[in-house]
């Protein structure tokens, strides 16, 4: 009988279980059905999140996202209005605008398309652009040899050369701009000023002078385009314009200046200031009848086409911004008041001592003398401080103050140029005895050369002062010319007083033995010249007292004396030695007389008695 092994016993000692063996229980992850159910749950959750986000984007964020997308595709591009021109009285152009191109490129794009040759290609491009537009080629190379998306290589290139560069280097793009041209160079630059391109405003912007003061009038109104632009630039993709508003051109301004005269006055003044060693100087020529400015110059000027490199000291317009003490040219105020009020006549004889006590001050003449006998004309022609103050005492401070106001001293002329100074006159209520000892001889008050010339324009114009103006007219984009508003005339003195003063002032340029005035160097052959010299001490900034070596030298006068056409005012700042401004007046007046063919006087000039034995 064969041996049979015993059957295993169940745990616990029970008999072994009969039937097939049970399957061993494993992890739920091993169950395929469980994994399928889990996948469906995760998919459903993902779809729920995605759907929710989609709904949020399409509803809540739809507007902002659409706007952002539009910004990425389209740009609002400013269309600069054409800037108005500036011309002289004859229509000669002093400032105008031309089409110009800025040259831009995309170094990143060049790097991608040129590969290993990109650096050499960009260097060649920099050399070519610099040779046409100027600038430092090495600086351009540094800008191009980067991975930037937009580089401006030149800001103002004429369209022809710009086109040639684009043909040679297709990666160069153009941006339309406007360039300001000044065909006269520094001619009237202190008046006109300068306008330059603004990258922020994307148009020409007036920086100084009339270009700045009248910027809104000259600039017009910009237009715009909404269009797609090429990557990294403002270049419009053709056919992509969505909306457009055309620009409205600026207005043209015509000045009262005479370009030829302006050129000569600038040249003569600059030369004379340099020869005399003056720190500065200004000059103005006015039309006697209208008060219009024919020339207005400082001894220094600048090139408005190169404003960036201009000396800051040359950029102002000192003829209207910088007042000075006028000295003896102010003595006509006393004489005008004396004649107008009837307290004195030209032939009156004054016993003039060498000095006079005025309040707590002693005033002397510029030359030492004893008791001299001068006519009132001689007091003016010899420029006697003492005789002038003796006359001022007869006039009185109230009448003198009133005449100063009528002459326009202490108030702006309203010429319309930026930075104009009103000068200064002490308020009448603050005057002391010593104040009235200063003002009649041109100390203690200040004026600009334009105000000084305005006083003499009133004398030349039979007592009627016309505040000076430099703008003749404007012409809008519609082509309609609008004359500038004429200033209100100011009655300063009677025609008789003005004529008498003109005759007295001719004695200043008189050159006769024993009867010579202070300004014979201003005389012009063939004409009577009426004018007045002036010398005023400057204040020493270290001591606060009047200097004995630094002076303002002035001259104001008119030609021809009895039927004036022009009034000229000159100021020199601290020339060396005993320089007079009379010779410069002579040069300017002679040029005007010859150029305009002023009638020559056929009768010999009168000789006036200035001093009695």
SVG drawing of the C-alpha trace seen along z (x, -y; Angstrom):
<svg xmlns="http://www.w3.org/2000/svg" viewBox="-19 -187 60 189">
<polyline fill="none" stroke="black" stroke-width="0.4" points="0.0,0.0 1.5,-3.3 2.3,-6.1 0.1,-9.2 1.3,-12.4 -1.1,-13.9 -3.3,-16.8 -2.4,-20.2 -4.6,-21.3 -6.4,-24.7 -5.2,-27.3 -6.8,-26.9 -6.5,-23.2 -9.6,-22.6 -9.6,-20.1 -8.3,-21.3 -10.7,-23.3 -11.9,-21.5 -12.4,-23.1 -10.3,-25.5 -7.8,-27.8 -8.9,-31.5 -7.2,-34.5 -4.9,-36.6 -6.3,-40.2 -4.0,-43.0 -3.8,-47.0 -6.8,-49.0 -4.4,-50.6 -3.9,-47.1 -7.5,-47.0 -8.0,-48.1 -11.6,-49.2 -10.4,-51.5 -7.7,-53.1 -10.3,-53.7 -12.7,-55.4 -9.9,-57.6 -8.9,-58.7 -12.4,-59.7 -12.6,-61.8 -9.3,-63.6 -10.4,-64.3 -13.7,-65.7 -12.0,-68.0 -9.5,-69.2 -12.4,-70.0 -14.2,-71.8 -11.2,-74.0 -10.6,-74.7 -14.2,-75.5 -14.4,-77.8 -11.2,-79.7 -12.6,-79.9 -15.8,-81.4 -13.9,-83.9 -11.7,-85.0 -14.6,-85.3 -16.7,-87.3 -14.8,-89.1 -11.5,-89.6 -12.8,-89.9 -12.6,-93.7 -9.1,-94.2 -7.6,-91.3 -9.1,-92.6 -7.6,-96.1 -4.2,-94.5 -4.3,-92.6 -5.2,-95.7 -2.3,-97.5 0.1,-94.8 -1.2,-95.0 -1.9,-98.7 -0.1,-102.0 -1.4,-105.5 1.1,-107.5 1.3,-111.3 1.3,-113.2 3.2,-116.4 1.7,-119.6 4.0,-121.5 5.5,-124.3 4.9,-127.9 7.7,-130.0 9.1,-133.3 10.0,-136.0 11.3,-139.5 9.4,-142.6 10.1,-141.9 9.1,-138.2 12.6,-136.9 12.5,-133.6 14.3,-133.5 13.0,-130.2 11.2,-127.4 10.7,-123.6 11.6,-120.8 10.8,-117.1 13.5,-115.0 14.0,-111.4 15.2,-109.6 17.0,-106.4 16.3,-103.5 17.1,-99.7 16.6,-96.5 19.9,-95.0 18.2,-91.9 16.7,-91.1 20.1,-91.7 21.7,-89.2 19.2,-86.6 19.4,-87.1 23.1,-87.7 24.4,-85.2 28.2,-85.3 28.4,-88.2 26.1,-90.4 28.9,-92.3 30.8,-93.3 27.5,-94.2 26.4,-96.5 29.8,-98.2 29.6,-99.0 26.1,-100.3 27.4,-102.6 30.2,-104.0 27.8,-104.7 25.2,-106.4 27.8,-108.5 29.3,-109.7 25.9,-111.0 24.3,-112.2 27.3,-113.0 27.9,-111.8 30.5,-109.4 30.7,-106.1 32.2,-104.3 29.2,-105.3 26.9,-104.0 28.7,-100.7 28.4,-100.3 24.6,-100.9 24.2,-98.5 26.3,-95.7 23.7,-94.7 20.6,-92.6 18.2,-95.6 15.1,-95.7 15.2,-99.4 18.1,-101.9 17.9,-105.4 21.0,-106.0 20.3,-109.5 17.6,-112.0 17.6,-114.4 18.6,-113.2 17.4,-114.6 15.0,-112.2 17.4,-111.7 20.5,-110.5 18.1,-108.5 16.7,-106.7 20.3,-105.9 21.2,-104.4 18.1,-102.2 18.9,-100.8 22.3,-99.8 21.1,-98.6 17.5,-97.3 17.4,-96.8 17.4,-100.6 13.9,-102.0 12.7,-105.6 10.6,-107.7 9.3,-111.0 10.3,-114.0 10.5,-117.8 13.7,-119.7 14.0,-123.4 16.1,-125.5 17.6,-128.9 19.0,-130.1 20.5,-133.3 22.5,-131.4 22.9,-133.6 20.9,-136.4 18.4,-137.7 18.9,-134.5 18.6,-136.4 15.0,-137.4 13.9,-134.3 15.4,-131.7 15.4,-128.1 13.1,-125.0 14.4,-121.4 12.9,-118.0 11.3,-116.5 11.4,-112.7 8.8,-112.7 6.4,-115.0 7.3,-113.7 7.4,-117.2 9.4,-120.4 9.3,-122.3 10.3,-125.9 13.1,-126.1 14.0,-129.8 13.1,-133.2 10.0,-133.7 10.1,-130.0 9.3,-129.3 7.1,-132.3 4.9,-131.8 5.2,-128.0 1.5,-127.3 0.9,-129.7 3.7,-128.3 3.2,-124.6 -0.4,-124.2 -2.4,-121.1 -1.0,-117.6 -3.0,-114.8 -2.7,-111.1 -2.9,-107.6 -3.9,-104.3 -2.2,-101.6 0.0,-98.5 3.7,-99.1 6.7,-97.0 8.4,-95.2 10.4,-97.6 9.7,-100.7 7.1,-103.3 7.1,-102.3 3.5,-101.8 2.6,-98.6 1.0,-99.5 -2.8,-99.0 -3.1,-98.7 -4.4,-102.2 -7.6,-102.0 -8.3,-105.7 -6.7,-109.0 -7.0,-112.7 -5.0,-115.1 -2.7,-117.7 -3.4,-121.4 -0.4,-123.5 0.9,-126.3 0.7,-130.0 3.4,-132.0 4.8,-135.0 6.1,-138.1 8.4,-140.3 9.1,-144.1 12.8,-143.4 14.8,-144.4 17.2,-141.5 19.9,-143.7 19.8,-146.3 19.7,-143.6 22.8,-141.9 24.7,-145.2 23.8,-146.3 24.8,-142.9 28.1,-143.0 28.9,-146.7 27.9,-146.2 29.9,-143.0 33.0,-144.6 32.7,-147.8 32.2,-145.9 35.2,-143.8 37.4,-146.8 36.4,-148.7 36.8,-145.8 33.2,-146.0 31.7,-143.1 28.6,-143.3 26.4,-145.7 22.9,-146.1 21.5,-148.2 18.1,-148.9 16.8,-150.7 13.1,-151.9 10.9,-153.3 10.1,-156.8 6.5,-156.8 5.3,-153.3 7.6,-152.4 8.3,-149.1 11.7,-147.4 13.9,-147.4 16.9,-145.9 17.5,-144.6 20.9,-143.1 23.2,-142.0 26.9,-141.9 26.9,-138.1 24.6,-135.6 24.4,-131.9 23.6,-129.4 20.0,-128.2 20.7,-125.1 23.3,-123.9 21.6,-124.9 23.1,-122.0 26.6,-123.4 25.8,-127.1 27.4,-129.1 24.6,-129.7 25.9,-133.2 24.9,-134.0 21.3,-132.7 19.5,-135.6 18.2,-138.9 19.8,-141.5 18.3,-144.4 14.9,-143.6 15.8,-141.5 18.8,-143.4 18.2,-146.9 21.0,-149.4 21.3,-152.9 21.1,-155.2 23.1,-158.1 22.9,-161.4 20.5,-160.1 17.9,-160.4 18.4,-164.2 15.9,-164.7 13.2,-163.9 14.1,-166.9 14.3,-169.1 11.0,-167.8 9.3,-168.5 10.8,-172.0 9.8,-173.0 6.3,-171.4 5.5,-173.1 7.0,-176.4 9.6,-176.9 12.5,-177.1 13.4,-177.9 16.3,-176.8 18.0,-180.2 17.7,-180.7 21.1,-181.3 22.0,-179.5 24.8,-180.4 26.2,-176.9 28.7,-176.2 31.0,-173.3 28.9,-171.5 25.5,-171.6 24.2,-170.5 21.1,-168.2 19.8,-167.1 22.7,-165.2 24.6,-164.8 27.0,-167.0 26.7,-166.5 29.5,-167.6 29.9,-167.9 32.1,-165.4 34.7,-168.1 36.0,-170.7 34.9,-174.3 34.0,-177.4 30.9,-179.5 30.1,-179.0 27.2,-180.5 25.4,-178.0 22.2,-178.2 19.6,-175.6 20.7,-174.0 24.3,-174.2 23.4,-172.4 22.0,-169.5 24.7,-169.6 27.5,-169.8 25.7,-167.2 26.0,-169.3 24.7,-167.4 24.6,-170.6 22.7,-172.6 20.3,-169.7 19.5,-169.5 19.0,-173.3 16.4,-172.9 14.9,-169.8 14.3,-172.0 12.3,-174.4 10.3,-171.5 9.6,-169.8 9.5,-166.1 5.8,-165.6 6.1,-166.9 9.3,-165.1 7.8,-161.8 4.8,-162.3 7.1,-162.8 9.0,-159.6 5.8,-157.7 4.7,-159.2 8.1,-158.2 7.4,-154.6 10.2,-154.2 9.5,-151.6 7.0,-149.6 7.3,-146.9 7.0,-148.0 4.8,-144.9 7.0,-144.0 6.1,-140.4 9.6,-139.0 10.2,-136.6 11.8,-137.8 11.2,-141.5 12.2,-143.7 10.3,-146.7 13.4,-148.3 12.9,-150.1 11.9,-153.6 11.5,-154.2 7.8,-154.8 7.1,-158.5 6.0,-158.1 9.4,-156.8 11.5,-159.7 13.8,-161.6 15.7,-164.7 18.7,-162.7 16.5,-160.5 15.5,-163.6 19.2,-164.4 19.9,-161.1 17.0,-160.5 17.2,-163.6 20.9,-162.7 20.1,-159.0 21.1,-157.4 18.9,-155.4 16.6,-154.1 17.1,-151.6 15.8,-150.8 16.5,-148.6 17.9,-149.8 14.5,-149.3 12.9,-151.6 15.6,-154.1 15.1,-154.2 11.3,-154.5 11.9,-157.8 13.6,-159.3 11.0,-157.8 8.5,-160.0 10.7,-163.1 11.2,-162.1 7.5,-161.5 6.3,-165.0 5.6,-163.9 3.6,-160.7 5.2,-157.5 4.3,-154.3 5.3,-151.3 7.7,-149.2 6.6,-146.1 8.5,-143.3 5.6,-141.3 4.0,-142.7 1.4,-140.1 0.4,-136.4 -0.9,-134.2 -3.0,-131.2 -3.2,-127.8 -6.2,-129.1 -3.9,-131.7 -5.6,-134.7 -3.1,-137.4 -3.9,-139.2 -2.0,-142.4 -0.7,-142.6 -2.8,-144.8 -1.3,-148.3 -0.4,-149.5 -2.2,-152.5 -0.2,-155.7 0.9,-157.7 0.8,-161.5 4.1,-162.5 4.5,-166.1 3.3,-168.7 4.6,-168.7 6.2,-172.1 8.1,-170.8 9.3,-167.8 10.5,-170.0 12.3,-172.3 13.9,-169.3 15.1,-167.9 16.8,-171.2 18.4,-171.3 19.7,-167.7 21.4,-168.7 23.8,-170.7 25.1,-167.5 26.7,-166.6 27.8,-170.1 31.6,-170.7 32.4,-174.4 35.2,-176.2 34.0,-176.9 30.6,-175.5 31.2,-171.8 28.8,-169.2 29.6,-165.8 28.9,-163.7 30.4,-165.2 31.6,-161.7 27.9,-160.8 27.6,-163.4 26.8,-162.3 28.0,-164.3 25.0,-165.9 22.5,-165.4 21.6,-167.0 21.8,-164.4 19.8,-164.8 21.0,-162.7 22.4,-162.4 25.4,-160.7 25.3,-159.0 27.8,-157.7 26.6,-156.0 28.7,-154.5 28.0,-150.9 27.7,-149.7 30.7,-147.8 29.3,-144.5 32.0,-144.3 31.5,-147.7 27.9,-148.4 29.0,-151.9 29.4,-153.4 32.5,-152.3 35.1,-154.8 36.2,-152.4 33.1,-150.6 30.5,-152.4 27.5,-151.9 28.1,-154.0 24.9,-155.0 23.8,-157.0 20.3,-157.6 19.4,-159.7 17.6,-160.2 18.2,-160.9 17.5,-163.3 17.0,-165.6 13.9,-167.6 12.2,-165.0 13.4,-161.7 13.1,-158.4 14.9,-156.2 15.7,-156.2 18.8,-154.4 19.6,-153.4 23.0,-151.9 24.4,-150.6 27.9,-149.3 28.6,-147.4 31.9,-148.5 34.1,-149.3 37.7,-150.1 38.9,-153.7 36.8,-156.6 35.0,-154.9 31.9,-156.7 29.0,-155.0 28.7,-158.0 31.0,-156.6 28.9,-153.4 25.7,-155.6 27.5,-157.3 28.2,-154.0 24.7,-152.7 23.1,-156.0 25.4,-156.4 24.5,-153.0 20.8,-153.7 21.1,-157.1 22.9,-155.7 20.9,-152.5 17.5,-154.3 18.7,-157.3 17.6,-159.8 17.5,-163.3 20.7,-165.2 20.3,-168.5 21.1,-171.4 21.4,-174.1 24.4,-174.4 23.7,-173.0 22.7,-175.6 25.2,-176.6 23.7,-176.9 25.2,-178.9 26.0,-176.6 28.2,-178.7 28.6,-182.4 31.8,-184.2"/>
</svg>
